[in-house]
């Protein structure tokens, strides 16, 4: 009888242990969707995802102490020696008396033409995603071109978004709407309620939280852990987008206008654009500028554009007349003030 009782007690203990272990596993290792599928909970959110206000003390929406200015970038070995290369220059209006944007130019490894690089301080700047009728489509939107007079009073810089959604292999979330389901593993530019912004792979580096107000996905990560990804160097470079010349019987080349965005270890945002760039050259430039994670944005001559604005007075309105290009792109400072501009873009505005 005692033996039978002991065996029963052992069985109960074992079953209890298995139950506890199962409970721990379900908390510490939640099931996640396969890399090529949209996250199921997000795919079901077609209309509204509540966004809670950022609680006091988490980050704050106001201006903070500026980050240290970026250090000069050494040229890549074997590239043409050009005057001023890698030396940062302040650009755009000052924020609280400090530069919030710095710009420079570098020739990428294996290249001959300069690309532009812009460094942005998130402690002084607040990011916002603007949406267009062409990309992502599915409007109307509160924030769309042109930049309003009220927003122009604090605008410091703006830059292009990503591909049309049919080519982006990713999703789009903004203004409480899931315009396209977000895709696990996709390179993502993520915007938060306090105006901060970051870059990462969806579902691992970044994910949906109550404080996410917008997500722009485009293709795959280009920079991971301070290095170009293996996919960045692939011979099948068309996974990074088809290039011009476009049309029947015409074939683009790997070297084309491209743009990219990345984030540094201390949170600074870095934008890159230039002519005759390969995907891995975009990655190399982002890494040279200190990014730890990065992604490609739009490509081809018509779309990459970065403009900074410096009105005559600190509180003056930004506009085409006081804007300047980062590099000799087809589009310029007037782009974001054009009511007919139908693509998504990002504004970086002075924190108050």
Secondary structure, DSSP 8 states (H G I E B T S, - for coil): -HHHHHHHHHHHHHHHHHHHHHHHHHHHS-----TTSB-HHHHT-SS--------TTSS-SS--------------TTS---TTTT--EEEEEEETTEEEEEEEEEE-TT--SEEEEEEE-TTTEEEEEE-BTTTB-S---SS-SS--HHHHTTEEEEEE----HHHHSS-EEETTEEEE--BTTEEEEEEETTS-EEEEEBTTTB---TTEEEEEEEEEEEEETTEE-GGGG-S-GGGG---SS-STT----SSEEEEEEEEETT--EEEEEEEEE-HHHHHHHHHHTTEEEEEEEEESTTT--EEEE--SSTT----GGGEEESS--SS-TTGGG-TT--S-EEEEEE--
